[in-house]
Amino acid sequence: MVTVLLAFAEFERSMIIERTQAGKAIAKTKEGFKDGRPAKYNEHQLKYAMKLLEDHSYTEVERMTTISKSTLIRYKRQQAEV
């Protein structure tokens, strides 16, 4: 009986994956589709935070802008690479 339930669960899981992939394929054909998670902060906000970092610490900038320290560090590293 357990084998039958496991087989049904596996079948249901594969159906969910199939439906999800079909939905993604349909969404990709529509105009304005963007893959992945949308950015929480725009370029202007991040540049403003970088300006603040010139005179303030990461903790102070984090408090002022509500942008996390890890996001600030990641953005600063990306800007150094470019």
KAQUI-V533862 format. One record per pair of residues at least 4 apart in sequence whose C-alpha atoms are under 8 Angstrom apart, sorted by the first residue. I is the first residue (numbers start at 1). J is the second residue. Records with the same first field share a line. If there is no record, write none. Layout:
BEGIN
I = J / J
END
This chain:
BEGIN
1 = 5
2 = 6
3 = 7
4 = 8
5 = 9
6 = 10
7 = 11
8 = 12
9 = 13
10 = 14
11 = 15
12 = 16
13 = 17
14 = 18
15 = 19
16 = 20
17 = 21
18 = 22
19 = 23
20 = 24
21 = 25
22 = 26
23 = 27
24 = 28
25 = 29
26 = 30
27 = 33
28 = 33 / 34
29 = 33
34 = 38
41 = 45 / 46
42 = 46
43 = 47
44 = 48
45 = 49
46 = 50 / 72 / 75
47 = 51
48 = 52
49 = 53 / 61 / 65 / 72
50 = 54 / 72 / 76
51 = 55
52 = 56 / 61
53 = 57 / 58 / 61
56 = 60 / 61
57 = 61
58 = 62 / 69 / 72
59 = 63 / 69
60 = 64
61 = 65 / 66 / 67
62 = 66 / 67 / 68 / 69
63 = 67
67 = 71 / 72
68 = 72
69 = 73
70 = 74
71 = 75
72 = 76
73 = 77
74 = 78
75 = 79
76 = 80
77 = 81
78 = 82
END
